[in-house]
Amino acid sequence: MQTMMKGLVVLLVLALVHLAVIPIGHAQGTEDAASGSAQGAGLQAASWLVTLPYGAAKVCFAILGGVTGGLTYVFSGGNLDAAKSVWHTSVYGTYVITPEHLQGDRPVRFLGVASESGGAAMPAAPTK
């Protein structure tokens, strides 16, 4: 019974954390969704349904990566570059699946990509 309660608490916490991320996806609407077409509504619904499990997994991965990066900093003797490489890989990336992702117009990046200058790089816009 206690294991079941712990599982329920974890699911509720993940759902609440994920609700903080959903408005970001809503702000990134597409032209199809804005025009009110059936296809746009279907893509919005599908992207929301896909974002629920994907976003929860990404948030958990980012939290674990943040903790791991902190431990990397401590156990590497204060090497900030080593910690940043863990943080950039785990924290940056795609959190919300949008209709553009489902249509293949934008790549889904579960892992973040660090730029050559040491900062986080935004994914390049796809060329057609």
N, C-alpha and C positions, 0 to 999 in steps of 0.2 A: 504494500500500500504506500509506503514511504517513497519507494522508487518511482511509483506512478506519479506521486505529487511532485517530486523533483523534476520529472520529465515534463509535467504540465507547466511548472514554473519556468523551465528553460524555454519551452515553446512560447509562452506568453511574453517573456523578455525579448526573445527574437522577433516576435510580431511587433512589439512596441518599438524596438530599434528600427525595424524595417519600415514602419509607418513614417518615420522621420525622413526616409529616403524617397518615398513614393512621390511627393509633390515635385521633386526635381524632374522626374520622368514626365509628369503632366506638363511642365513648362517647356519640354522639348518636343512638342507635338509636330506632326507633319502636315503638309499641305492637304493630303487626302483626309486626314482627321479633321482638319479645320473646315474643309468644304462640306462635311456632314455626309459623305457618301457611305454606303454600306460597307465597302471594302475598308475605308478608313476606320470605321467603328470596329470592324472585326479585327483589324491590325492593332488598334488600341487595346481591345479586350485581350487579345492573345499576348501582347507585350506585357500587360499587367499580370496575367496568369503566369507567364514565364519568369517575370521579375520576382515574384514571391519566393520561390525556392532558390533561384539563382542569387538574388540579393541577400537573402539570409545566409547563404553559404559564403558569399563574398564578405559580408560584415564579420562573420566568425573568423574567416581567414585573415582579415585585416587586423582584428583584435589580437589574434594569436601571433601575427607577424609583428605587431607593435611590441608585444611582450618579448618575443624572441629577439627583436632588434635591441631592446633595452638590455637583455642578458648578453647579447653579442658585444655591446658597448662595455659592459662591466668586465666580462671575461676576456676581452681582447686588450685590456689595459687602457681603456679610454680611447680606442680607435674609432673616431666618429665616422670615417669613411666606410668601415666594415658595417657599422650599425645602419648607416644610411642606405647601403646596398640592400640590406634586408628590408628596411622600411619602404623603400621605393618599390621593391618587387611586390611586397604584400599589400601596402596601403593604396597605391595608385592603381588605376585600371577602371574598368567599367563596372558600375554598381547597378545601374538601371538599364534594362533592355527596352529599347524604343522600337517603333515600327521601322525605322531606318536599319536597325540591326537585323530585324526579321526579313527585310527585303534584300539584305546583302549590300546595302549602300554604305554601311559603317561597320568596321570590324569590332568584334567583342573581344576585349582584352581582360582576361581574368587576372593576369599578372601585369603589374605596372612595368613600364619601360623607362629606364634612367637615360637621360641625354648625355652627350659627351661632356658637357660642362658641369656635370654632377647634379643638376636639377632634374626634376621630373619632366618628361617630354610628353606633350600632347600627341595623340595619334594623328598622323597626316591625313588630310582629306583625300578620299579615294578619287582617282581620276577615271573618267569614263572614256 
